[in-house]
């Protein structure tokens, strides 16, 4: 679960999202809010982490998210 420990930088786009000309504002098709909230739940353990949701995110949603990010490079 190394990706869970490295999820900190995903908070950057959320904080900068509404600034004029920010990277996240220009990339509105990416689910920055979802990544931000997932990171918060995993980092701070709000209530209880749903491991099925984590698995689904890691196996189904994360590859698509990484492909979106890769296409920006």
N, C-alpha and C positions, 0 to 999 in steps of 0.2 A: 504494500500500500504506500509506496514511496510517493506517488502522485498526490496523496492526501497531505503529506508533510510539506510538499512544495507548492501548495495552493495559495500561499500568501500573496504573490504578485497579482492575483486576479482581482484584488481589492482596488488596485490602481485605476482601472478603467471606470469603476463605479464612482470613485471620488471625483474624477476628472470629466465625467460624462457630460455635464451641463455647461462646461466652460466653452466659450466660443472657439471653434476651430480645433477642439481636442480630438485626439485619435479616436476615442470611443464614439464621439458624436459623428465623426465621419464614417464610422463603420457600424451603422445602425442595424444592419442585418445580423450582427452577432449577438448572442444572448448574454450580454455582460451582466445584467441584473441577476440572471439565474446563477451564473458562476460566482458572483459576489455573495449571494445568500447561501449557496452550497458551501462555500469556503467558511462563512461565519458559523453555520451549523456544525461543520466538522471541527473547526478550531475551538469553538467555545462550548460545544456539547449541549446546545439548547435542548432541554427536555431529554429526548433520547434519539440517537442516530438510528435511522432505519437502514439496516445493512442491505436489504433488498434494493432500496433506492440507490444506495451507493454503488452496488454491483451493476444495476441497470445503467447508471450514469457512466461508470467506467467502461462498460462493454458496448453500450449502444450509443450513448449521446456524446461521450468524450471524443471518439474518433471523428465524428462529424464536426464537432467544435474545433478540433485540431486542424482538420482539413480547411475550414474557413480561415483560420489564422494563417495556415501555410499559404493559402492563396493570396494573402495580403503581402507576403514577402517579395 
